[in-house]
Amino acid sequence: MFLSCSETKTYSPAETAKLVATSFYHDDAPTMKKHTTAAGYSNLLNIQALFLESDSSKMNFKIIDEAVDGDVTWIKYSTDYDPTPGVFKLIQEDNQWKVDMEGPHKRGPF
């Protein structure tokens, strides 16, 4: 009984990207940290201050494209908060997909 409560859910790359984007825009640092690498978390915190938290709880996160390159997945997404689509690079760390931010100049296959 206790084992099932303590298990960590494994999210797909797309689900992970949505969790990170939502936690980023809603200032949910614990969730963002859980689903990013150490470097990804640090980079997102540095740019988070540039964005204002929206009064709307709906961000309309949409996956535009997804590309797998070996053990790396790239997710191109859009939200109502930014007119320019974003791109997340995800890697597996501790058997979980995590966003690994490499900076805006590395857009992956998109």
PyMOL CGO cylinders between C-alpha atoms (Angstrom):
from pymol import cmd
from pymol.cgo import CYLINDER

trace = [
    CYLINDER, 0.00, 0.00, 0.00, 2.74, 2.47, 0.89, 0.3, 1, 1, 1, 1, 1, 1,
    CYLINDER, 2.74, 2.47, 0.89, 4.80, 1.47, -2.11, 0.3, 1, 1, 1, 1, 1, 1,
    CYLINDER, 4.80, 1.47, -2.11, 2.19, 2.60, -4.62, 0.3, 1, 1, 1, 1, 1, 1,
    CYLINDER, 2.19, 2.60, -4.62, 1.88, 5.99, -2.93, 0.3, 1, 1, 1, 1, 1, 1,
    CYLINDER, 1.88, 5.99, -2.93, 5.62, 6.61, -3.02, 0.3, 1, 1, 1, 1, 1, 1,
    CYLINDER, 5.62, 6.61, -3.02, 6.22, 5.64, -6.65, 0.3, 1, 1, 1, 1, 1, 1,
    CYLINDER, 6.22, 5.64, -6.65, 7.21, 8.40, -9.04, 0.3, 1, 1, 1, 1, 1, 1,
    CYLINDER, 7.21, 8.40, -9.04, 5.06, 8.77, -12.12, 0.3, 1, 1, 1, 1, 1, 1,
    CYLINDER, 5.06, 8.77, -12.12, 6.92, 8.67, -15.40, 0.3, 1, 1, 1, 1, 1, 1,
    CYLINDER, 6.92, 8.67, -15.40, 5.80, 11.42, -17.79, 0.3, 1, 1, 1, 1, 1, 1,
    CYLINDER, 5.80, 11.42, -17.79, 6.27, 11.48, -21.56, 0.3, 1, 1, 1, 1, 1, 1,
    CYLINDER, 6.27, 11.48, -21.56, 8.45, 14.22, -23.05, 0.3, 1, 1, 1, 1, 1, 1,
    CYLINDER, 8.45, 14.22, -23.05, 5.32, 16.17, -24.08, 0.3, 1, 1, 1, 1, 1, 1,
    CYLINDER, 5.32, 16.17, -24.08, 3.77, 15.86, -20.59, 0.3, 1, 1, 1, 1, 1, 1,
    CYLINDER, 3.77, 15.86, -20.59, 7.06, 16.94, -19.02, 0.3, 1, 1, 1, 1, 1, 1,
    CYLINDER, 7.06, 16.94, -19.02, 7.32, 19.96, -21.32, 0.3, 1, 1, 1, 1, 1, 1,
    CYLINDER, 7.32, 19.96, -21.32, 3.79, 21.00, -20.34, 0.3, 1, 1, 1, 1, 1, 1,
    CYLINDER, 3.79, 21.00, -20.34, 4.58, 20.61, -16.62, 0.3, 1, 1, 1, 1, 1, 1,
    CYLINDER, 4.58, 20.61, -16.62, 7.72, 22.74, -16.98, 0.3, 1, 1, 1, 1, 1, 1,
    CYLINDER, 7.72, 22.74, -16.98, 6.01, 25.46, -19.03, 0.3, 1, 1, 1, 1, 1, 1,
    CYLINDER, 6.01, 25.46, -19.03, 3.08, 25.62, -16.61, 0.3, 1, 1, 1, 1, 1, 1,
    CYLINDER, 3.08, 25.62, -16.61, 5.32, 25.74, -13.55, 0.3, 1, 1, 1, 1, 1, 1,
    CYLINDER, 5.32, 25.74, -13.55, 7.51, 28.38, -15.22, 0.3, 1, 1, 1, 1, 1, 1,
    CYLINDER, 7.51, 28.38, -15.22, 4.64, 30.76, -15.97, 0.3, 1, 1, 1, 1, 1, 1,
    CYLINDER, 4.64, 30.76, -15.97, 2.87, 30.15, -12.65, 0.3, 1, 1, 1, 1, 1, 1,
    CYLINDER, 2.87, 30.15, -12.65, 6.01, 30.52, -10.51, 0.3, 1, 1, 1, 1, 1, 1,
    CYLINDER, 6.01, 30.52, -10.51, 5.92, 26.94, -9.19, 0.3, 1, 1, 1, 1, 1, 1,
    CYLINDER, 5.92, 26.94, -9.19, 9.63, 26.42, -8.49, 0.3, 1, 1, 1, 1, 1, 1,
    CYLINDER, 9.63, 26.42, -8.49, 9.33, 22.97, -6.83, 0.3, 1, 1, 1, 1, 1, 1,
    CYLINDER, 9.33, 22.97, -6.83, 7.53, 21.47, -9.82, 0.3, 1, 1, 1, 1, 1, 1,
    CYLINDER, 7.53, 21.47, -9.82, 9.87, 23.18, -12.28, 0.3, 1, 1, 1, 1, 1, 1,
    CYLINDER, 9.87, 23.18, -12.28, 12.92, 21.90, -10.38, 0.3, 1, 1, 1, 1, 1, 1,
    CYLINDER, 12.92, 21.90, -10.38, 11.58, 18.33, -10.28, 0.3, 1, 1, 1, 1, 1, 1,
    CYLINDER, 11.58, 18.33, -10.28, 11.19, 18.19, -14.06, 0.3, 1, 1, 1, 1, 1, 1,
    CYLINDER, 11.19, 18.19, -14.06, 14.40, 19.92, -15.17, 0.3, 1, 1, 1, 1, 1, 1,
    CYLINDER, 14.40, 19.92, -15.17, 18.08, 19.18, -14.98, 0.3, 1, 1, 1, 1, 1, 1,
    CYLINDER, 18.08, 19.18, -14.98, 20.18, 21.31, -12.64, 0.3, 1, 1, 1, 1, 1, 1,
    CYLINDER, 20.18, 21.31, -12.64, 21.37, 23.44, -15.58, 0.3, 1, 1, 1, 1, 1, 1,
    CYLINDER, 21.37, 23.44, -15.58, 17.86, 23.69, -17.01, 0.3, 1, 1, 1, 1, 1, 1,
    CYLINDER, 17.86, 23.69, -17.01, 16.44, 24.80, -13.68, 0.3, 1, 1, 1, 1, 1, 1,
    CYLINDER, 16.44, 24.80, -13.68, 19.14, 27.44, -13.18, 0.3, 1, 1, 1, 1, 1, 1,
    CYLINDER, 19.14, 27.44, -13.18, 18.63, 28.88, -16.67, 0.3, 1, 1, 1, 1, 1, 1,
    CYLINDER, 18.63, 28.88, -16.67, 14.85, 28.97, -16.33, 0.3, 1, 1, 1, 1, 1, 1,
    CYLINDER, 14.85, 28.97, -16.33, 15.08, 30.74, -12.97, 0.3, 1, 1, 1, 1, 1, 1,
    CYLINDER, 15.08, 30.74, -12.97, 17.35, 33.37, -14.51, 0.3, 1, 1, 1, 1, 1, 1,
    CYLINDER, 17.35, 33.37, -14.51, 14.86, 34.24, -17.25, 0.3, 1, 1, 1, 1, 1, 1,
    CYLINDER, 14.86, 34.24, -17.25, 11.69, 33.73, -15.21, 0.3, 1, 1, 1, 1, 1, 1,
    CYLINDER, 11.69, 33.73, -15.21, 11.97, 37.22, -13.72, 0.3, 1, 1, 1, 1, 1, 1,
    CYLINDER, 11.97, 37.22, -13.72, 11.54, 38.67, -17.22, 0.3, 1, 1, 1, 1, 1, 1,
    CYLINDER, 11.54, 38.67, -17.22, 8.01, 37.31, -17.48, 0.3, 1, 1, 1, 1, 1, 1,
    CYLINDER, 8.01, 37.31, -17.48, 5.01, 38.60, -15.61, 0.3, 1, 1, 1, 1, 1, 1,
    CYLINDER, 5.01, 38.60, -15.61, 2.73, 36.03, -14.06, 0.3, 1, 1, 1, 1, 1, 1,
    CYLINDER, 2.73, 36.03, -14.06, -0.54, 36.03, -15.88, 0.3, 1, 1, 1, 1, 1, 1,
    CYLINDER, -0.54, 36.03, -15.88, -3.80, 36.53, -14.03, 0.3, 1, 1, 1, 1, 1, 1,
    CYLINDER, -3.80, 36.53, -14.03, -5.28, 33.78, -16.18, 0.3, 1, 1, 1, 1, 1, 1,
    CYLINDER, -5.28, 33.78, -16.18, -4.75, 30.21, -15.07, 0.3, 1, 1, 1, 1, 1, 1,
    CYLINDER, -4.75, 30.21, -15.07, -5.23, 28.99, -18.66, 0.3, 1, 1, 1, 1, 1, 1,
    CYLINDER, -5.23, 28.99, -18.66, -2.12, 29.15, -20.75, 0.3, 1, 1, 1, 1, 1, 1,
    CYLINDER, -2.12, 29.15, -20.75, -3.38, 26.99, -23.64, 0.3, 1, 1, 1, 1, 1, 1,
    CYLINDER, -3.38, 26.99, -23.64, -0.21, 24.93, -23.92, 0.3, 1, 1, 1, 1, 1, 1,
    CYLINDER, -0.21, 24.93, -23.92, -0.08, 23.24, -27.33, 0.3, 1, 1, 1, 1, 1, 1,
    CYLINDER, -0.08, 23.24, -27.33, 2.49, 20.90, -28.82, 0.3, 1, 1, 1, 1, 1, 1,
    CYLINDER, 2.49, 20.90, -28.82, 3.41, 22.13, -32.29, 0.3, 1, 1, 1, 1, 1, 1,
    CYLINDER, 3.41, 22.13, -32.29, 6.04, 19.53, -33.10, 0.3, 1, 1, 1, 1, 1, 1,
    CYLINDER, 6.04, 19.53, -33.10, 8.06, 16.76, -31.47, 0.3, 1, 1, 1, 1, 1, 1,
    CYLINDER, 8.06, 16.76, -31.47, 11.33, 15.26, -32.69, 0.3, 1, 1, 1, 1, 1, 1,
    CYLINDER, 11.33, 15.26, -32.69, 13.32, 12.38, -31.25, 0.3, 1, 1, 1, 1, 1, 1,
    CYLINDER, 13.32, 12.38, -31.25, 17.06, 12.21, -31.86, 0.3, 1, 1, 1, 1, 1, 1,
    CYLINDER, 17.06, 12.21, -31.86, 18.42, 9.15, -30.07, 0.3, 1, 1, 1, 1, 1, 1,
    CYLINDER, 18.42, 9.15, -30.07, 18.04, 9.72, -26.35, 0.3, 1, 1, 1, 1, 1, 1,
    CYLINDER, 18.04, 9.72, -26.35, 17.06, 13.38, -26.78, 0.3, 1, 1, 1, 1, 1, 1,
    CYLINDER, 17.06, 13.38, -26.78, 13.57, 14.68, -27.51, 0.3, 1, 1, 1, 1, 1, 1,
    CYLINDER, 13.57, 14.68, -27.51, 12.78, 18.18, -28.74, 0.3, 1, 1, 1, 1, 1, 1,
    CYLINDER, 12.78, 18.18, -28.74, 9.34, 19.69, -28.11, 0.3, 1, 1, 1, 1, 1, 1,
    CYLINDER, 9.34, 19.69, -28.11, 8.19, 22.81, -29.95, 0.3, 1, 1, 1, 1, 1, 1,
    CYLINDER, 8.19, 22.81, -29.95, 5.21, 24.37, -28.18, 0.3, 1, 1, 1, 1, 1, 1,
    CYLINDER, 5.21, 24.37, -28.18, 3.07, 27.47, -27.96, 0.3, 1, 1, 1, 1, 1, 1,
    CYLINDER, 3.07, 27.47, -27.96, 1.29, 29.25, -25.10, 0.3, 1, 1, 1, 1, 1, 1,
    CYLINDER, 1.29, 29.25, -25.10, -0.97, 32.27, -24.87, 0.3, 1, 1, 1, 1, 1, 1,
    CYLINDER, -0.97, 32.27, -24.87, 1.77, 34.01, -22.85, 0.3, 1, 1, 1, 1, 1, 1,
    CYLINDER, 1.77, 34.01, -22.85, 4.29, 34.33, -25.66, 0.3, 1, 1, 1, 1, 1, 1,
    CYLINDER, 4.29, 34.33, -25.66, 3.59, 34.90, -29.38, 0.3, 1, 1, 1, 1, 1, 1,
    CYLINDER, 3.59, 34.90, -29.38, 6.82, 33.11, -30.32, 0.3, 1, 1, 1, 1, 1, 1,
    CYLINDER, 6.82, 33.11, -30.32, 6.80, 29.30, -30.04, 0.3, 1, 1, 1, 1, 1, 1,
    CYLINDER, 6.80, 29.30, -30.04, 9.20, 27.85, -27.48, 0.3, 1, 1, 1, 1, 1, 1,
    CYLINDER, 9.20, 27.85, -27.48, 11.43, 24.82, -27.75, 0.3, 1, 1, 1, 1, 1, 1,
    CYLINDER, 11.43, 24.82, -27.75, 12.41, 22.46, -24.96, 0.3, 1, 1, 1, 1, 1, 1,
    CYLINDER, 12.41, 22.46, -24.96, 15.20, 19.90, -25.18, 0.3, 1, 1, 1, 1, 1, 1,
    CYLINDER, 15.20, 19.90, -25.18, 14.47, 16.91, -22.96, 0.3, 1, 1, 1, 1, 1, 1,
    CYLINDER, 14.47, 16.91, -22.96, 16.88, 14.23, -21.78, 0.3, 1, 1, 1, 1, 1, 1,
    CYLINDER, 16.88, 14.23, -21.78, 16.40, 11.26, -19.51, 0.3, 1, 1, 1, 1, 1, 1,
    CYLINDER, 16.40, 11.26, -19.51, 17.84, 11.62, -16.04, 0.3, 1, 1, 1, 1, 1, 1,
    CYLINDER, 17.84, 11.62, -16.04, 17.11, 9.08, -13.29, 0.3, 1, 1, 1, 1, 1, 1,
    CYLINDER, 17.11, 9.08, -13.29, 14.67, 7.33, -15.68, 0.3, 1, 1, 1, 1, 1, 1,
    CYLINDER, 14.67, 7.33, -15.68, 12.59, 10.51, -15.97, 0.3, 1, 1, 1, 1, 1, 1,
    CYLINDER, 12.59, 10.51, -15.97, 12.29, 12.96, -18.89, 0.3, 1, 1, 1, 1, 1, 1,
    CYLINDER, 12.29, 12.96, -18.89, 13.65, 16.35, -17.83, 0.3, 1, 1, 1, 1, 1, 1,
    CYLINDER, 13.65, 16.35, -17.83, 13.97, 19.65, -19.62, 0.3, 1, 1, 1, 1, 1, 1,
    CYLINDER, 13.97, 19.65, -19.62, 17.61, 20.51, -20.24, 0.3, 1, 1, 1, 1, 1, 1,
    CYLINDER, 17.61, 20.51, -20.24, 17.83, 24.14, -21.22, 0.3, 1, 1, 1, 1, 1, 1,
    CYLINDER, 17.83, 24.14, -21.22, 20.72, 24.97, -23.54, 0.3, 1, 1, 1, 1, 1, 1,
    CYLINDER, 20.72, 24.97, -23.54, 19.79, 28.52, -24.37, 0.3, 1, 1, 1, 1, 1, 1,
    CYLINDER, 19.79, 28.52, -24.37, 17.74, 30.18, -27.10, 0.3, 1, 1, 1, 1, 1, 1,
    CYLINDER, 17.74, 30.18, -27.10, 20.42, 29.81, -29.78, 0.3, 1, 1, 1, 1, 1, 1,
    CYLINDER, 20.42, 29.81, -29.78, 20.06, 26.00, -29.79, 0.3, 1, 1, 1, 1, 1, 1,
    CYLINDER, 20.06, 26.00, -29.79, 16.66, 25.32, -31.30, 0.3, 1, 1, 1, 1, 1, 1,
    CYLINDER, 16.66, 25.32, -31.30, 17.21, 21.68, -32.17, 0.3, 1, 1, 1, 1, 1, 1,
    CYLINDER, 17.21, 21.68, -32.17, 15.65, 20.38, -35.37, 0.3, 1, 1, 1, 1, 1, 1,
    CYLINDER, 15.65, 20.38, -35.37, 13.06, 23.17, -35.61, 0.3, 1, 1, 1, 1, 1, 1,
]
cmd.load_cgo(trace, "trace")
